[in-house]
């Protein structure tokens, strides 16, 4: 098991050096952020983010929009690229204890085009649709569908049934997703029965509309089992003293946190999981039934980072990598001769009938082309921009009513949404 852990970590560190064709993904239960002590945990998270450098952080147990703002404004402030967050949706499922999910993402690599809330009998499941922000766009966009959840906690048949019911909601949503999209389903799954948990079996059911897999494929009895110590994610603490409501205690002995992926992301060059990159960050593989910062838990992860993980949450993050054979957009800091982001205006608003009227302002580079995509990510129109006329009309009369996306064909273009009536 120690060899497995070392392999996971070394692979992760090695591929951190990969260029613009990699996507670093992280899931983290932030434990009642920001209301639970210690104060100002966004700076603990900042040190963890600085170490991992995630392009996509999927998080749960965010209590308020204030917490989400603290994370995006402080925890990501050292990273070189620009980061954004999704909307904060107050709980539609759990009004009494509204612990919410959220994503934070690198805008150079990901474009968030849609988000929605799936209501369950316990807690919301949040669904985010991204496309990869590529330097040279293919005819069809690369879609990544991200689901973030926090399944029902506690043991017993009633709670197992509630977890299964929540997973059923996710599986039903898969039926609406095209099969060429890539899916991530991440969260604190609270699987006490380990691989025998009915909800876990349902996620991996081969009859689901889209087949999901567990990237590390290590079934077994994870709970309180030293044989799986390298993949345990909870609990970072042996005592609740000083942590408000306390969270989980008892030391590292459960695999509760997961990122599962669609089977089509195993070997597809457009978007594929980097083998052996999945790891429980901060877990040196020798902390069974101990706190994550125990001085005997030495290894690749330093005492300093393990202490921050101990104080930040009762869980450790899950990390993994994806790669693409395309190139992400070039960071603006690497281009010295191009000015600022292109200013695109929709002259007749973002709800049109047949004629899309566009004005291009500062930052325009020639030659340039306006690209229009439909909701499925298919490129439906290319319109060159004249250097002598920065106003352009695109005839949309032949296209069906619905939502469309517009951008230029190079790095400094924003992506705009518009609707054809």
SVG drawing of the C-alpha trace seen along z (x, -y; Angstrom):
<svg xmlns="http://www.w3.org/2000/svg" viewBox="-39 -51 48 57">
<polyline fill="none" stroke="black" stroke-width="0.4" points="0.0,0.0 2.9,-2.4 4.2,-1.7 0.8,-2.5 0.7,-5.8 4.2,-6.8 3.3,-6.0 0.2,-8.2 2.0,-11.1 5.0,-10.9 2.8,-10.7 0.9,-13.8 4.0,-15.8 5.6,-14.8 2.6,-15.8 2.3,-19.1 5.0,-20.2 2.8,-19.4 2.0,-22.5 -1.4,-23.8 -2.8,-20.4 -3.6,-19.4 -6.4,-20.1 -5.8,-19.7 -9.0,-18.8 -9.7,-18.8 -12.7,-18.0 -12.7,-19.2 -15.2,-19.1 -14.5,-22.5 -16.4,-21.7 -19.0,-24.4 -17.0,-27.2 -16.7,-29.9 -18.6,-29.7 -16.7,-27.0 -13.5,-28.0 -10.6,-28.7 -11.3,-32.1 -10.0,-33.2 -9.7,-29.6 -9.6,-31.0 -5.9,-31.6 -5.4,-28.0 -7.2,-27.0 -4.9,-29.5 -1.8,-27.6 -3.4,-24.3 -4.5,-25.7 -1.1,-27.2 0.4,-23.7 -2.1,-21.8 -2.8,-24.6 -6.2,-23.2 -7.8,-24.4 -11.2,-23.2 -12.1,-23.0 -15.3,-21.2 -16.3,-21.9 -19.1,-21.1 -20.1,-22.4 -20.1,-26.1 -22.5,-27.8 -23.0,-31.2 -22.2,-33.3 -19.8,-35.3 -17.8,-32.1 -17.7,-31.6 -16.5,-35.2 -13.8,-34.7 -12.5,-31.7 -12.5,-33.3 -11.0,-36.6 -8.4,-35.2 -7.7,-31.5 -7.0,-31.8 -5.1,-35.1 -1.6,-33.7 -2.4,-31.6 -1.2,-33.2 -4.4,-32.6 -7.8,-34.3 -10.3,-32.3 -14.1,-32.6 -16.8,-30.9 -20.3,-29.7 -23.4,-31.3 -24.2,-30.5 -27.5,-28.8 -29.1,-28.7 -30.3,-25.2 -33.6,-24.1 -33.5,-20.7 -32.1,-21.3 -33.4,-24.6 -32.6,-23.7 -28.9,-23.0 -28.0,-24.6 -24.6,-23.2 -24.0,-24.0 -21.8,-22.9 -19.8,-25.2 -17.2,-25.2 -14.2,-27.5 -12.4,-27.3 -9.6,-28.6 -11.2,-30.8 -8.3,-30.3 -9.0,-26.6 -12.8,-26.3 -15.9,-28.2 -19.0,-27.7 -22.0,-27.8 -24.8,-26.4 -25.6,-25.4 -28.6,-24.0 -29.7,-22.6 -31.0,-19.0 -33.3,-18.9 -33.3,-15.7 -34.9,-14.7 -31.6,-15.5 -29.4,-18.1 -29.1,-19.7 -26.9,-18.2 -25.3,-21.0 -24.7,-20.4 -22.3,-22.6 -21.7,-22.3 -18.2,-23.5 -16.5,-23.5 -12.8,-23.5 -11.4,-27.0 -9.2,-26.0 -6.7,-28.0 -7.7,-26.5 -11.3,-25.5 -12.3,-22.1 -15.6,-21.8 -17.3,-20.4 -16.6,-21.7 -15.2,-19.5 -18.0,-19.4 -17.3,-18.5 -20.4,-17.9 -19.6,-18.4 -21.9,-17.1 -21.0,-18.0 -22.8,-16.4 -22.8,-15.7 -24.7,-12.5 -26.5,-11.7 -24.3,-11.0 -24.5,-8.4 -24.9,-4.6 -28.1,-2.5 -30.5,-1.3 -32.5,-4.5 -29.4,-6.6 -28.2,-4.1 -31.6,-4.4 -31.4,-8.2 -27.9,-8.0 -29.2,-5.7 -32.1,-8.0 -29.7,-10.9 -27.6,-8.9 -30.8,-7.9 -31.3,-11.6 -27.8,-11.9 -28.3,-8.8 -31.6,-10.2 -29.8,-13.4 -27.3,-11.4 -30.1,-10.5 -30.2,-14.1 -26.5,-14.3 -25.1,-13.5 -22.8,-10.4 -19.8,-12.4 -19.8,-14.6 -17.4,-13.8 -18.8,-13.5 -17.4,-14.0 -19.4,-13.1 -17.6,-14.3 -18.5,-14.7 -18.5,-13.5 -20.3,-10.2 -20.3,-9.0 -20.0,-5.3 -19.9,-3.4 -20.4,-0.1 -17.6,-0.8 -17.8,1.0 -20.9,2.9 -22.8,-0.4 -25.9,-0.3 -25.3,-3.9 -21.7,-3.1 -22.9,-0.1 -25.6,-2.3 -23.0,-4.9 -21.0,-2.1 -24.0,-0.3 -23.2,0.6 -26.8,0.1 -26.7,-3.6 -27.3,-6.1 -23.6,-7.0 -21.2,-4.5 -19.3,-5.9 -16.1,-4.4 -14.0,-4.7 -10.6,-5.8 -8.5,-3.8 -10.7,-0.7 -9.9,0.5 -13.1,2.1 -13.2,3.5 -14.1,2.7 -12.5,-0.7 -13.9,-1.6 -11.5,-1.2 -9.2,1.0 -5.5,0.3 -5.1,2.0 -6.7,-1.0 -4.9,-3.6 -3.4,-5.4 -6.9,-6.3 -8.6,-7.3 -9.9,-10.9 -11.6,-11.3 -11.1,-12.1 -8.1,-14.4 -8.7,-14.9 -8.6,-12.8 -10.3,-15.6 -13.0,-18.1 -11.5,-20.6 -11.3,-24.1 -13.4,-23.3 -16.9,-24.5 -19.4,-21.8 -16.4,-19.5 -16.8,-17.5 -15.6,-13.9 -12.9,-12.6 -11.2,-9.4 -8.4,-9.7 -8.0,-8.7 -10.1,-5.6 -12.7,-6.2 -12.8,-6.7 -15.7,-9.1 -14.6,-11.5 -14.6,-10.6 -14.3,-11.8 -15.9,-9.3 -15.6,-9.8 -17.4,-8.7 -15.9,-5.7 -15.3,-7.7 -12.6,-9.8 -10.3,-6.9 -8.6,-6.8 -10.1,-9.7 -7.4,-12.1 -9.8,-15.0 -10.2,-14.6 -8.7,-11.7 -7.8,-10.8 -4.1,-10.7 -3.5,-7.2 -2.4,-7.0 -2.9,-10.8 -5.8,-10.2 -4.7,-10.7 -5.9,-11.7 -3.9,-14.8 -1.9,-15.1 -2.3,-11.4 1.1,-9.8 -0.4,-6.4 0.7,-5.9 -1.9,-7.8 -4.4,-5.1 -6.5,-6.1 -4.2,-9.1 -4.7,-12.8 -3.3,-13.9 -0.7,-16.1 0.6,-13.4 4.4,-13.7 4.7,-10.0 2.9,-10.4 6.0,-11.4 6.4,-11.2 6.1,-13.2 3.5,-15.6 5.2,-17.9 4.1,-18.5 3.4,-22.1 0.8,-21.2 -0.6,-18.4 -1.1,-20.8 -3.0,-23.2 -5.2,-20.3 -5.9,-19.4 -7.0,-22.9 -8.9,-23.5 -11.3,-20.6 -12.1,-17.1 -11.5,-15.8 -8.5,-15.9 -8.9,-16.8 -9.1,-14.4 -6.8,-15.4 -6.5,-14.1 -5.4,-15.1 -6.9,-15.1 -5.1,-15.8 -6.2,-16.9 -4.5,-16.8 -5.7,-20.3 -4.1,-23.4 -5.8,-25.7 -5.9,-29.4 -2.6,-31.2 -2.3,-33.2 -2.4,-37.0 0.8,-37.5 2.7,-35.5 1.7,-37.8 3.3,-41.2 2.1,-42.7 -1.6,-42.2 -3.4,-44.7 -6.4,-43.8 -9.4,-41.5 -11.6,-42.1 -14.6,-44.2 -17.6,-42.5 -21.1,-44.1 -24.4,-42.6 -26.0,-45.7 -29.6,-44.3 -29.2,-42.7 -28.8,-39.0 -32.4,-38.1 -32.7,-38.2 -35.1,-37.2 -33.2,-36.6 -30.4,-39.1 -27.4,-39.1 -25.7,-42.5 -22.2,-42.6 -19.7,-45.4 -16.1,-44.7 -14.2,-47.3 -10.7,-47.4 -8.3,-44.5 -9.2,-43.2 -6.5,-41.2 -6.5,-40.5 -7.2,-38.1 -10.2,-37.2 -13.3,-35.2 -16.5,-35.2 -17.5,-31.7 -21.1,-30.7 -21.9,-27.4 -25.2,-25.8 -26.1,-24.5 -24.6,-21.1 -21.2,-22.8 -21.3,-22.3 -19.7,-25.1 -22.5,-26.3 -21.2,-29.6 -17.8,-31.2 -17.9,-34.9 -14.6,-36.7 -14.2,-40.2 -13.1,-43.0 -10.4,-45.3 -12.3,-48.1 -15.7,-47.4 -15.8,-46.3 -19.6,-46.0 -21.0,-42.7 -24.4,-41.1 -24.9,-37.4 -28.1,-35.9 -29.6,-33.4 -32.9,-32.9 -32.0,-29.4 -31.3,-28.3 -33.7,-26.9 -34.8,-28.9 -32.7,-28.4 -29.5,-29.4 -26.2,-30.0 -22.7,-31.0 -20.4,-33.5 -16.7,-34.1 -13.7,-35.1 -11.1,-32.5 -8.2,-33.6 -7.2,-33.9 -8.6,-37.2 -12.2,-36.7 -14.9,-36.4 -17.8,-34.0 -21.2,-35.6 -24.6,-33.9 -27.5,-34.9 -31.0,-33.5 -32.8,-33.3 -36.6,-33.5"/>
</svg>
